[in-house]
């Protein structure tokens, strides 16, 4: 497999805020901490040296409990070492891993940990997958696409998805080709979806040092308690995020995140609902639960696990309980983390290096041959359909498709006519100009017809080109955001190993992975 690198800006798929951040635009310096390079990692290692032994002990204890029953265990004790740090990515618990880019996230953090170890051998670096087990948006995790078919987990499900029963996925397993044993074991032998995801991720990446963390845990939440209590009694985080968002907006950037007055959910059993404050009372939406300030603070002290951070506070929670150096996220994650820098500063928590995950499009051998036959570039595949058609015809046509020479002659002729007409009667200028405009439009219309006619001459090649385009961008989405990794892994068990070779976590370009 070879790798062809494409500049992110040429793909048309990424927000300006992310692109300008990667270009280190000076106006954005206040919205992040340490820019991600191997050399700059030394600075953030120093900043994270104050991570407490108590938190490390809690982390190891929780991980040992969560991994109990796995056939082989990672060496969690390494996390007790003050010279051990993590690099983290997070995502929802999509069934059967969901879209391909989730695998790309995991590979990126593993490769980053290896690269840091090579540069700083006296330290240890552990890749961590933060499982979004507390998320309650069931619809977002409940389907995946395999071989052109959509498989969906049916039913009504409420509360934190990590607590759901994965055995319900038995009906989908029966429909899959070769009934992947990896998922059969995970889903049919686990009690919760979190356990199942940990099981198959451990099978896929455990040998590479990956650790999966479910932060839906009372012991971990206790370290987050000071933030929970302040969030309940002040609007500090909302004010900070609102101010930061206004600053980014004034610079011309669209931001994905909106803060609420209270950025916490109430989490128990099959319930995860927002906490709101009305008339000096705390209410849990869509329930009859009501608390005074004294009652809700007392509840938080007794049961911090009942309080679940939303997207505004989840990154802060992560950095409080992990000795983390870097967060690897997608094209919308990096921008919303940049909205949160002030919240980290307020709580005196080190802001991690923000790193976009590796982006990739996988080209099979058959598709590679089609690209070569059509004589197009890999950059062309990112063009929209109209532009792609136009460029292909212009590039491959042996005919002249414009009327530039004719138009130039016409314009010169009309200048002569205009001079003659106005010499006779200056009021004729309007009529002459109107006629010139009409004929200009006729030229434009004729040019379009010439190009359309030439398109018909290349109809077969264009059909092949668009078929390839639709395959690589199914449903007008990128391959990595639509296809499941089983589309490739079932036919090629070395697929992940190939990604491990190809990906470079600090090379911020789009990878076109070309099968030889």
C-alpha positions as CSV (number, residue, x, y, z in Angstrom):
1,X,0.0,0.0,0.0
2,X,1.2,3.5,-0.9
3,X,0.1,6.8,0.6
4,X,-0.7,9.9,-1.3
5,X,-1.0,13.0,0.9
6,X,-3.6,15.7,0.1
7,X,-3.7,19.2,1.6
8,X,-6.7,19.4,3.9
9,X,-7.7,22.8,2.4
10,X,-8.1,21.3,-1.1
11,X,-10.6,18.7,0.1
12,X,-13.3,21.2,1.0
13,X,-14.3,19.1,4.0
14,X,-12.9,21.0,7.0
15,X,-13.9,24.0,9.0
16,X,-11.8,27.2,8.6
17,X,-11.2,27.3,12.4
18,X,-9.4,23.9,12.3
19,X,-7.4,24.8,9.2
20,X,-6.3,28.2,10.6
21,X,-5.4,26.5,13.9
22,X,-3.2,24.0,12.0
23,X,-1.6,27.0,10.2
24,X,-0.9,28.5,13.6
25,X,-2.7,31.8,12.8
26,X,-1.5,34.3,15.4
27,X,-5.1,35.5,16.3
28,X,-5.9,32.0,17.6
29,X,-3.1,31.6,20.0
30,X,-5.3,32.4,23.0
31,X,-7.6,29.5,22.3
32,X,-5.2,26.6,22.8
33,X,-2.2,25.8,24.9
34,X,0.7,23.9,23.4
35,X,0.7,23.4,19.6
36,X,1.2,19.8,18.8
37,X,4.7,18.9,17.7
38,X,7.0,16.2,19.1
39,X,9.4,18.9,20.3
40,X,6.6,20.8,22.1
41,X,5.5,17.7,23.9
42,X,8.4,18.4,26.3
43,X,6.6,21.5,27.6
44,X,3.4,19.7,28.3
45,X,5.2,16.8,29.9
46,X,6.6,19.3,32.4
47,X,3.1,20.9,32.9
48,X,1.6,17.5,33.7
49,X,4.3,16.5,36.1
50,X,2.0,17.6,39.0
51,X,-0.6,14.9,38.3
52,X,-1.2,13.4,41.8
53,X,-0.5,9.9,42.9
54,X,-3.9,9.7,44.4
55,X,-5.5,10.2,41.0
56,X,-3.2,7.6,39.5
57,X,-4.2,5.1,42.2
58,X,-7.9,5.7,41.6
59,X,-7.4,5.3,37.8
60,X,-5.5,2.0,38.2
61,X,-8.1,0.7,40.6
62,X,-11.0,1.5,38.3
63,X,-9.2,0.0,35.3
64,X,-8.4,-3.2,37.1
65,X,-12.1,-3.6,38.0
66,X,-13.3,-2.8,34.5
67,X,-10.9,-5.2,32.9
68,X,-11.6,-8.1,35.3
69,X,-12.4,-11.2,33.2
70,X,-10.4,-10.2,30.1
71,X,-8.2,-13.1,29.0
72,X,-5.1,-11.0,29.3
73,X,-4.6,-7.7,31.1
74,X,-2.6,-4.6,30.2
75,X,0.0,-3.5,32.8
76,X,-2.0,-0.9,34.6
77,X,0.7,-0.4,37.2
78,X,2.7,1.6,34.7
79,X,0.1,4.4,35.3
80,X,1.3,4.7,38.9
81,X,4.7,5.9,37.6
82,X,5.0,9.7,37.6
83,X,6.7,9.5,34.3
84,X,3.8,7.9,32.6
85,X,1.3,10.0,30.6
86,X,-1.7,9.3,28.4
87,X,-2.8,10.3,24.9
88,X,-6.5,10.1,24.5
89,X,-9.3,10.0,22.0
90,X,-13.0,9.6,22.7
91,X,-16.1,8.5,20.9
92,X,-19.6,7.2,21.2
93,X,-20.1,3.4,21.6
94,X,-21.3,2.9,18.0
95,X,-22.4,-0.7,17.3
96,X,-19.8,-2.8,15.5
97,X,-17.5,0.2,15.8
98,X,-19.7,2.4,13.6
99,X,-18.0,4.5,10.9
100,X,-14.5,3.8,9.7
101,X,-13.0,6.9,11.3
102,X,-13.4,5.6,14.8
103,X,-10.7,3.0,13.9
104,X,-8.6,5.8,12.5
105,X,-8.9,7.6,15.8
106,X,-7.6,4.6,17.7
107,X,-4.7,4.0,15.3
108,X,-3.7,7.7,15.6
109,X,-3.3,7.7,19.3
110,X,-1.4,4.4,19.3
111,X,1.0,5.8,16.7
112,X,1.4,9.0,18.6
113,X,2.2,7.1,21.8
114,X,4.9,5.2,19.9
115,X,6.4,8.4,18.4
116,X,6.5,10.1,21.8
117,X,8.2,7.1,23.3
118,X,10.9,7.2,20.6
119,X,11.6,10.8,21.4
120,X,11.3,10.7,25.2
121,X,12.4,7.1,26.1
122,X,12.6,8.0,29.8
123,X,8.8,8.4,29.8
124,X,5.9,6.1,29.1
125,X,2.9,7.0,26.9
126,X,-0.4,5.1,27.1
127,X,-3.0,5.4,24.4
128,X,-6.5,5.7,26.0
129,X,-9.9,5.3,24.3
130,X,-12.4,7.4,26.4
131,X,-15.7,5.5,25.9
132,X,-18.6,7.9,25.8
133,X,-20.6,5.5,27.9
134,X,-22.7,8.3,29.5
135,X,-24.0,9.6,26.3
136,X,-27.7,9.1,25.9
137,X,-28.3,9.6,22.2
138,X,-29.2,6.1,21.2
139,X,-30.0,6.9,17.6
140,X,-26.4,8.1,16.9
141,X,-24.9,4.7,17.9
142,X,-27.6,2.4,16.7
143,X,-26.7,1.7,13.1
144,X,-23.8,1.0,10.7
145,X,-23.2,0.4,7.0
146,X,-21.7,-2.8,5.7
147,X,-21.5,-3.9,2.0
148,X,-24.1,-1.3,1.0
149,X,-26.6,-2.4,3.6
150,X,-27.6,-0.5,6.8
151,X,-28.0,-2.5,10.0
152,X,-29.9,-1.0,12.8
153,X,-30.4,-1.8,16.5
154,X,-34.2,-1.4,16.8
155,X,-36.2,-0.5,19.9
156,X,-36.7,2.3,22.4
157,X,-33.7,2.8,24.7
158,X,-33.2,5.5,27.3
159,X,-30.4,6.6,29.6
160,X,-26.6,6.1,29.3
161,X,-25.9,3.9,26.3
162,X,-23.0,2.2,28.1
163,X,-25.4,0.6,30.4
164,X,-27.5,-1.0,27.6
165,X,-27.8,-4.8,27.1
166,X,-25.6,-5.8,24.1
167,X,-27.2,-9.2,23.8
168,X,-30.0,-7.5,22.0
169,X,-27.6,-7.3,19.0
170,X,-27.9,-11.0,18.4
171,X,-30.4,-10.5,15.6
172,X,-27.9,-8.3,13.7
173,X,-25.1,-10.7,14.3
174,X,-27.1,-13.5,12.5
175,X,-27.3,-11.3,9.4
176,X,-23.6,-10.5,9.0
177,X,-21.4,-12.4,6.6
178,X,-19.1,-14.8,8.3
179,X,-20.8,-13.8,11.6
180,X,-17.6,-12.0,13.0
181,X,-16.6,-13.9,16.1
182,X,-14.9,-10.8,17.4
183,X,-18.3,-9.2,17.9
184,X,-20.3,-12.3,18.7
185,X,-18.1,-12.9,21.8
186,X,-18.2,-9.2,22.8
187,X,-21.9,-8.7,22.5
188,X,-23.2,-12.1,23.6
189,X,-20.9,-12.6,26.6
190,X,-21.0,-9.0,28.1
191,X,-23.5,-7.5,30.5
192,X,-23.3,-3.9,29.3
193,X,-22.5,-2.2,26.0
194,X,-19.4,-0.6,27.7
195,X,-18.1,-4.1,28.6
196,X,-18.7,-5.3,25.0
197,X,-16.9,-2.3,23.4
198,X,-14.0,-2.8,25.8
199,X,-13.9,-6.5,24.9
200,X,-13.7,-6.0,21.1
201,X,-11.4,-3.0,21.3
202,X,-9.1,-5.0,23.6
203,X,-9.1,-7.8,21.0
204,X,-8.3,-5.5,18.2
205,X,-5.8,-3.2,19.9
206,X,-4.9,-4.6,23.3
207,X,-1.6,-5.9,21.9
208,X,-0.8,-2.3,20.9
209,X,-1.2,-1.0,24.4
210,X,-4.7,0.5,24.1
211,X,-6.6,1.0,27.3
212,X,-10.4,1.6,27.3
213,X,-11.8,3.8,30.1
214,X,-15.4,4.0,31.1
215,X,-15.6,7.2,33.2
216,X,-19.1,6.4,34.4
217,X,-17.7,5.6,37.8
218,X,-18.2,7.0,41.4
219,X,-14.5,6.9,42.3
220,X,-13.5,8.8,39.2
221,X,-16.4,11.3,39.6
222,X,-15.2,12.1,43.2
223,X,-12.1,13.8,41.8
224,X,-14.5,15.8,39.7
225,X,-16.7,16.8,42.6
226,X,-15.4,20.4,43.1
227,X,-16.3,21.2,39.5
228,X,-19.8,19.6,39.9
229,X,-20.5,21.7,43.0
230,X,-19.3,24.9,41.4
231,X,-21.3,24.2,38.3
232,X,-24.5,23.7,40.3
233,X,-24.1,27.0,42.2
234,X,-22.6,29.4,39.6
235,X,-22.8,30.0,35.9
236,X,-19.0,30.3,35.5
237,X,-18.4,27.8,32.7
238,X,-21.4,29.2,30.7
239,X,-20.1,32.7,31.0
240,X,-16.6,31.7,30.0
241,X,-17.7,29.7,27.0
242,X,-20.1,32.4,25.9
243,X,-17.3,35.0,26.0
244,X,-14.9,32.8,24.1
245,X,-17.5,32.0,21.5
246,X,-18.1,35.8,21.0
247,X,-14.4,36.3,20.5
248,X,-14.1,33.6,17.9
249,X,-17.2,34.8,16.2
250,X,-15.7,38.3,16.0
251,X,-12.8,36.7,14.2
252,X,-15.2,35.3,11.6
253,X,-15.3,31.7,12.9
254,X,-18.4,29.5,13.3
255,X,-18.3,27.5,16.5
256,X,-20.2,24.2,17.2
257,X,-20.7,24.5,20.9
258,X,-23.4,26.3,23.0
259,X,-23.1,26.3,26.8
260,X,-26.0,26.0,29.2
261,X,-26.5,27.6,32.6
262,X,-25.9,24.2,34.1
263,X,-23.8,21.8,32.0
264,X,-24.6,18.7,33.9
265,X,-27.1,15.8,33.5
266,X,-28.7,13.8,36.2
267,X,-27.7,10.2,35.6
268,X,-29.3,7.1,37.3
269,X,-30.5,3.7,35.9
270,X,-32.2,4.4,32.6
271,X,-32.3,8.1,33.0
272,X,-30.0,10.9,31.8
273,X,-31.8,14.2,31.8
274,X,-30.7,17.9,32.1
275,X,-30.5,19.7,35.4
276,X,-32.1,23.1,35.3
277,X,-32.5,25.8,37.9
278,X,-35.9,27.5,38.3
279,X,-37.0,29.7,41.1
280,X,-34.0,28.8,43.3
281,X,-34.9,25.1,42.9
282,X,-33.1,22.4,40.9
283,X,-35.3,20.3,38.6
284,X,-34.5,17.3,36.5
285,X,-36.3,17.7,33.2
286,X,-39.0,15.2,32.2
287,X,-39.1,13.9,35.8
288,X,-40.7,14.9,39.2
289,X,-37.3,15.3,40.8
290,X,-36.8,18.7,42.6
291,X,-34.0,19.7,44.9
292,X,-33.0,22.7,47.0
293,X,-29.5,23.9,46.7
294,X,-28.6,22.3,50.0
295,X,-30.1,19.0,48.9
296,X,-28.5,18.8,45.6
297,X,-25.0,19.6,46.9
298,X,-25.5,17.0,49.6
299,X,-26.5,14.5,46.9
300,X,-23.4,15.3,44.9
301,X,-21.2,14.8,47.8
302,X,-22.8,11.4,48.5
303,X,-23.2,10.3,44.9
304,X,-21.0,12.2,42.5
305,X,-21.8,9.4,39.9
306,X,-25.3,10.8,39.6
307,X,-23.9,13.9,37.9
308,X,-22.9,13.5,34.2
309,X,-21.0,16.3,32.4
310,X,-22.2,17.5,29.1
311,X,-20.0,18.4,26.1
312,X,-18.8,21.6,27.9
313,X,-17.5,19.8,31.0
314,X,-16.6,16.4,29.6
315,X,-13.2,17.5,28.3
316,X,-12.4,19.0,31.7
317,X,-13.5,15.8,33.5
318,X,-11.2,13.8,31.2
319,X,-8.2,16.0,31.9
320,X,-8.8,16.0,35.7
321,X,-8.7,12.2,36.0
322,X,-6.1,11.4,33.4
323,X,-2.4,12.4,33.2
324,X,-3.1,13.4,29.7
325,X,-0.8,15.2,27.2
326,X,-2.9,15.2,24.0
327,X,-6.5,14.9,22.8
328,X,-7.0,13.5,19.3
329,X,-10.3,14.5,17.8
330,X,-12.2,15.0,14.6
331,X,-12.8,18.1,12.5
332,X,-15.6,19.4,14.8
333,X,-14.0,18.2,18.1
334,X,-10.9,20.3,17.8
335,X,-12.9,23.5,17.3
336,X,-15.2,23.0,20.2
337,X,-12.2,22.2,22.5
338,X,-10.9,25.6,21.5
339,X,-14.0,27.1,22.9
340,X,-13.2,25.6,26.3
341,X,-9.6,26.9,26.9
342,X,-10.9,29.5,29.4
343,X,-12.8,26.9,31.4
344,X,-9.5,24.9,31.8
345,X,-7.7,28.1,32.9
346,X,-10.4,28.9,35.4
347,X,-9.9,25.5,37.1
348,X,-6.1,25.6,36.7
349,X,-6.1,22.4,34.6
350,X,-3.5,21.9,31.9
351,X,-5.0,22.2,28.4
352,X,-3.8,19.3,26.3
353,X,-2.2,19.4,22.9
354,X,-5.1,19.4,20.4
355,X,-4.5,17.0,17.5
356,X,-6.8,16.2,14.6
357,X,-7.0,12.5,14.0
358,X,-5.6,11.0,10.8
359,X,-8.0,11.3,7.9
360,X,-8.0,8.7,5.1
361,X,-9.7,7.4,2.0
362,X,-8.9,3.8,1.1
363,X,-8.5,3.0,-2.6
364,X,-8.7,-0.7,-3.6
365,X,-6.6,-2.1,-6.3
366,X,-9.5,-2.1,-8.7
367,X,-10.3,1.5,-7.9
368,X,-6.6,2.5,-8.3
369,X,-6.7,1.0,-11.8
370,X,-9.9,2.9,-12.6
371,X,-8.2,6.2,-11.5
372,X,-5.2,5.4,-13.7
373,X,-7.4,4.5,-16.7
374,X,-9.5,7.7,-16.3
375,X,-6.3,9.8,-15.9
376,X,-7.5,11.8,-13.0
377,X,-5.7,12.9,-9.8
378,X,-6.7,11.7,-6.3
379,X,-7.3,15.4,-5.5
380,X,-10.0,15.4,-8.3
381,X,-12.0,12.9,-6.3
382,X,-12.8,15.5,-3.7
383,X,-14.4,17.9,-6.2
384,X,-18.2,18.2,-6.2
385,X,-19.9,16.4,-9.1
386,X,-20.5,19.5,-11.3
387,X,-16.8,20.7,-11.0
388,X,-15.5,17.1,-11.5
389,X,-17.5,16.7,-14.7
390,X,-16.3,20.1,-16.0
391,X,-12.7,19.5,-15.2
392,X,-12.7,16.0,-16.7
393,X,-14.2,17.2,-20.0
394,X,-11.8,20.2,-20.2
395,X,-8.8,18.0,-19.5
396,X,-9.7,15.1,-21.8
397,X,-11.3,16.9,-24.8
398,X,-9.3,17.2,-28.0
399,X,-11.7,20.0,-29.2
400,X,-11.6,23.7,-28.3
401,X,-14.6,24.2,-26.1
402,X,-14.5,28.0,-25.6
403,X,-15.2,30.8,-28.1
404,X,-12.6,33.1,-26.7
405,X,-11.1,34.1,-30.1
406,X,-14.5,34.6,-31.6
407,X,-15.6,36.7,-28.6
408,X,-12.5,38.9,-28.8
409,X,-13.2,39.6,-32.5
410,X,-16.8,40.3,-31.7
411,X,-16.0,42.7,-29.0
412,X,-13.6,44.6,-31.2
413,X,-16.2,44.7,-33.9
414,X,-18.9,46.1,-31.6
415,X,-16.5,48.8,-30.4
416,X,-16.3,49.9,-34.0
417,X,-20.1,49.8,-34.4
418,X,-20.5,51.7,-31.1
419,X,-18.2,54.5,-32.3
420,X,-20.0,54.8,-35.7
421,X,-23.5,54.8,-34.0
422,X,-22.6,57.4,-31.4
423,X,-21.0,59.6,-34.1
424,X,-24.3,59.8,-35.8
425,X,-26.6,59.9,-32.7
426,X,-25.3,59.8,-29.2
427,X,-28.7,58.5,-28.0
428,X,-28.0,55.2,-29.8
429,X,-25.5,54.1,-27.2
430,X,-28.2,52.4,-25.1
431,X,-29.5,50.4,-28.1
432,X,-26.0,49.3,-29.2
433,X,-25.1,48.3,-25.6
434,X,-28.3,46.3,-25.2
435,X,-27.6,44.4,-28.5
436,X,-24.0,43.7,-27.4
437,X,-25.3,42.3,-24.1
438,X,-27.7,40.0,-25.9
439,X,-25.1,38.6,-28.1
440,X,-22.7,38.2,-25.2
441,X,-25.3,36.0,-23.5
442,X,-25.7,34.1,-26.8
443,X,-22.0,33.3,-26.8
444,X,-22.2,32.1,-23.2
445,X,-25.2,29.9,-24.1
446,X,-23.4,28.5,-27.1
447,X,-20.3,27.7,-25.0
448,X,-22.4,25.8,-22.5
449,X,-24.0,23.8,-25.3
450,X,-20.5,23.0,-26.8
451,X,-19.4,21.7,-23.4
452,X,-22.6,19.7,-22.9
453,X,-22.1,18.2,-26.3
454,X,-18.5,17.2,-25.5
455,X,-19.8,15.7,-22.2
456,X,-22.0,13.4,-24.2
457,X,-18.9,12.4,-26.2
458,X,-17.3,11.3,-22.9
459,X,-20.5,9.9,-21.4
460,X,-19.1,6.4,-20.8
461,X,-15.9,7.7,-19.0
462,X,-18.0,10.2,-16.9
463,X,-20.3,7.5,-15.8
464,X,-17.3,5.4,-14.7
465,X,-15.9,8.5,-12.9
466,X,-19.1,9.2,-11.1
467,X,-19.5,5.6,-10.1
468,X,-16.1,5.7,-8.5
469,X,-16.9,9.0,-6.8
470,X,-20.1,7.7,-5.3
471,X,-18.3,4.6,-4.1
472,X,-15.7,6.7,-2.3
473,X,-18.3,9.2,-1.1
474,X,-21.4,7.2,-0.3
475,X,-24.5,9.2,0.4
476,X,-22.4,12.3,-0.4
477,X,-20.4,11.6,2.8
478,X,-16.8,10.7,2.9
479,X,-15.9,7.0,3.0
480,X,-14.5,7.3,6.5
481,X,-17.7,8.8,7.8
482,X,-20.0,6.2,6.3
483,X,-18.4,2.8,5.7
484,X,-17.7,0.4,8.6
485,X,-14.2,-1.0,8.9
486,X,-15.6,-4.6,8.3
487,X,-16.0,-3.6,4.7
488,X,-12.2,-3.9,4.5
489,X,-11.2,-6.0,7.5
490,X,-13.3,-9.1,6.6
491,X,-11.5,-9.3,3.2
492,X,-8.1,-8.3,4.6
493,X,-7.3,-9.1,8.2
494,X,-4.1,-7.1,7.8
495,X,-6.1,-3.9,7.2
496,X,-5.4,-2.4,10.7
497,X,-1.7,-3.4,10.4
498,X,-1.5,-1.4,7.2
499,X,-3.0,1.6,8.9
500,X,-0.4,1.3,11.6
501,X,2.3,1.6,8.9
502,X,0.7,4.3,6.9
503,X,-0.5,6.8,9.5
504,X,1.6,9.6,10.8
505,X,-0.2,11.3,13.7
506,X,1.5,14.7,13.4
507,X,1.3,14.9,9.6
508,X,-1.8,17.0,9.2
509,X,-2.8,16.0,5.6
510,X,-5.5,13.7,4.2
511,X,-4.2,10.2,3.5
512,X,-5.2,8.5,0.3
513,X,-4.3,4.9,1.0
514,X,-3.7,3.1,-2.3
515,X,-3.7,-0.7,-2.6
516,X,-1.1,-2.0,-4.9
